[in-house]
Amino acid sequence: MRKNAPVSAIMTRNIIKLSLADELSTAETLFKKNHIRHLPVVDKGHIVGMLSYTDLLRISFADALDEDGEGIETTVYDMFSIEQVMTKKVVSITSQTTIEEVGQLFLGHDFHALPVVDDDSLVGIVTTTDLIRFFLEEE
């Protein structure tokens, strides 16, 4: 596969996503259960934001441990909504965007995931990990 191939060749199609009505605790569960770091946020089928695990860590003490190594129960997630924490200005690409173009976008911006949108519908997500995997397999 070459770097001028469409991103559809390496994107994740089975998208795990959130809605604006979801709780931040749901997001944390999805991040940890699925070993992922980015979740598209959709409203009525349209992408309205991106939530990263780092976004949660910025507001959370959820991973803090007490001196016995037990998790500390916190209600910090109840103080915020997904809409308040997510990135609202989302850069998206189409499934025909080339892998090289995706690499250039990652190099030029401070994000690590791009939603793939065709005809105003979310069809995939591509991350820096997908891109690294692609280039390592090319070697």
Contacts in CASP RR format, 6 or more apart in sequence:
PFRMAT RR
TARGET T0000
AUTHOR 0000-0000-0000
METHOD contacts of the structure
MODEL  1
MRKNAPVSAIMTRNIIKLSLADELSTAETLFKKNHIRHLPVVDKGHIVGM
LSYTDLLRISFADALDEDGEGIETTVYDMFSIEQVMTKKVVSITSQTTIE
EVGQLFLGHDFHALPVVDDDSLVGIVTTTDLIRFFLEEE
1 9 0 8 1.000
1 10 0 8 1.000
1 99 0 8 1.000
1 134 0 8 1.000
1 137 0 8 1.000
1 138 0 8 1.000
2 99 0 8 1.000
3 98 0 8 1.000
3 99 0 8 1.000
3 100 0 8 1.000
4 98 0 8 1.000
4 99 0 8 1.000
4 100 0 8 1.000
5 98 0 8 1.000
5 99 0 8 1.000
6 95 0 8 1.000
6 96 0 8 1.000
6 97 0 8 1.000
6 98 0 8 1.000
6 99 0 8 1.000
7 93 0 8 1.000
7 95 0 8 1.000
7 96 0 8 1.000
7 97 0 8 1.000
7 98 0 8 1.000
7 99 0 8 1.000
7 101 0 8 1.000
7 102 0 8 1.000
7 116 0 8 1.000
7 126 0 8 1.000
8 95 0 8 1.000
8 96 0 8 1.000
8 116 0 8 1.000
9 99 0 8 1.000
10 99 0 8 1.000
10 126 0 8 1.000
10 130 0 8 1.000
10 131 0 8 1.000
10 133 0 8 1.000
10 134 0 8 1.000
11 95 0 8 1.000
11 116 0 8 1.000
11 123 0 8 1.000
11 124 0 8 1.000
11 125 0 8 1.000
11 126 0 8 1.000
11 130 0 8 1.000
12 124 0 8 1.000
12 125 0 8 1.000
12 126 0 8 1.000
12 127 0 8 1.000
12 130 0 8 1.000
13 123 0 8 1.000
13 124 0 8 1.000
15 40 0 8 1.000
15 122 0 8 1.000
15 123 0 8 1.000
15 124 0 8 1.000
15 125 0 8 1.000
16 30 0 8 1.000
16 34 0 8 1.000
16 36 0 8 1.000
16 39 0 8 1.000
17 39 0 8 1.000
17 40 0 8 1.000
17 41 0 8 1.000
17 42 0 8 1.000
17 122 0 8 1.000
18 26 0 8 1.000
18 27 0 8 1.000
18 30 0 8 1.000
18 39 0 8 1.000
18 40 0 8 1.000
18 41 0 8 1.000
18 42 0 8 1.000
18 51 0 8 1.000
18 82 0 8 1.000
19 41 0 8 1.000
19 42 0 8 1.000
19 43 0 8 1.000
20 41 0 8 1.000
20 43 0 8 1.000
20 48 0 8 1.000
20 81 0 8 1.000
20 82 0 8 1.000
20 83 0 8 1.000
22 82 0 8 1.000
23 77 0 8 1.000
23 82 0 8 1.000
24 56 0 8 1.000
24 59 0 8 1.000
24 60 0 8 1.000
24 77 0 8 1.000
24 80 0 8 1.000
24 81 0 8 1.000
24 82 0 8 1.000
24 85 0 8 1.000
25 77 0 8 1.000
27 39 0 8 1.000
27 51 0 8 1.000
27 56 0 8 1.000
27 82 0 8 1.000
28 56 0 8 1.000
28 60 0 8 1.000
28 62 0 8 1.000
28 77 0 8 1.000
30 36 0 8 1.000
30 39 0 8 1.000
31 37 0 8 1.000
31 39 0 8 1.000
31 53 0 8 1.000
31 56 0 8 1.000
36 53 0 8 1.000
37 52 0 8 1.000
37 53 0 8 1.000
37 54 0 8 1.000
37 112 0 8 1.000
37 113 0 8 1.000
37 127 0 8 1.000
38 50 0 8 1.000
38 51 0 8 1.000
38 52 0 8 1.000
38 53 0 8 1.000
38 112 0 8 1.000
38 113 0 8 1.000
38 125 0 8 1.000
38 127 0 8 1.000
39 50 0 8 1.000
39 51 0 8 1.000
39 52 0 8 1.000
40 47 0 8 1.000
40 49 0 8 1.000
40 50 0 8 1.000
40 115 0 8 1.000
40 122 0 8 1.000
40 125 0 8 1.000
41 47 0 8 1.000
41 48 0 8 1.000
41 49 0 8 1.000
41 50 0 8 1.000
41 51 0 8 1.000
41 82 0 8 1.000
41 83 0 8 1.000
41 86 0 8 1.000
42 48 0 8 1.000
42 122 0 8 1.000
45 121 0 8 1.000
45 122 0 8 1.000
46 120 0 8 1.000
46 121 0 8 1.000
46 122 0 8 1.000
47 90 0 8 1.000
47 92 0 8 1.000
47 115 0 8 1.000
47 117 0 8 1.000
47 122 0 8 1.000
48 83 0 8 1.000
48 86 0 8 1.000
48 88 0 8 1.000
48 90 0 8 1.000
49 86 0 8 1.000
49 87 0 8 1.000
49 88 0 8 1.000
49 90 0 8 1.000
50 86 0 8 1.000
50 87 0 8 1.000
50 90 0 8 1.000
50 111 0 8 1.000
50 113 0 8 1.000
50 115 0 8 1.000
51 82 0 8 1.000
51 85 0 8 1.000
51 86 0 8 1.000
51 87 0 8 1.000
52 87 0 8 1.000
52 111 0 8 1.000
52 112 0 8 1.000
52 113 0 8 1.000
55 85 0 8 1.000
55 86 0 8 1.000
55 87 0 8 1.000
56 62 0 8 1.000
56 85 0 8 1.000
57 63 0 8 1.000
58 85 0 8 1.000
59 76 0 8 1.000
59 79 0 8 1.000
59 80 0 8 1.000
59 85 0 8 1.000
60 74 0 8 1.000
60 76 0 8 1.000
60 77 0 8 1.000
61 72 0 8 1.000
61 74 0 8 1.000
61 76 0 8 1.000
62 74 0 8 1.000
62 76 0 8 1.000
62 77 0 8 1.000
64 71 0 8 1.000
64 72 0 8 1.000
64 74 0 8 1.000
65 71 0 8 1.000
65 72 0 8 1.000
66 72 0 8 1.000
87 111 0 8 1.000
90 115 0 8 1.000
91 105 0 8 1.000
91 109 0 8 1.000
91 111 0 8 1.000
91 114 0 8 1.000
92 114 0 8 1.000
92 115 0 8 1.000
92 116 0 8 1.000
92 117 0 8 1.000
93 101 0 8 1.000
93 102 0 8 1.000
93 105 0 8 1.000
93 114 0 8 1.000
93 115 0 8 1.000
93 116 0 8 1.000
93 117 0 8 1.000
93 126 0 8 1.000
94 116 0 8 1.000
94 117 0 8 1.000
94 118 0 8 1.000
95 116 0 8 1.000
95 118 0 8 1.000
95 123 0 8 1.000
95 124 0 8 1.000
97 116 0 8 1.000
99 131 0 8 1.000
99 134 0 8 1.000
102 114 0 8 1.000
102 126 0 8 1.000
102 131 0 8 1.000
103 131 0 8 1.000
105 114 0 8 1.000
106 112 0 8 1.000
106 114 0 8 1.000
106 128 0 8 1.000
106 131 0 8 1.000
112 127 0 8 1.000
112 128 0 8 1.000
112 129 0 8 1.000
113 125 0 8 1.000
113 126 0 8 1.000
113 127 0 8 1.000
113 128 0 8 1.000
114 125 0 8 1.000
114 126 0 8 1.000
114 127 0 8 1.000
115 122 0 8 1.000
115 124 0 8 1.000
115 125 0 8 1.000
116 122 0 8 1.000
116 123 0 8 1.000
116 124 0 8 1.000
116 125 0 8 1.000
116 126 0 8 1.000
117 123 0 8 1.000
END
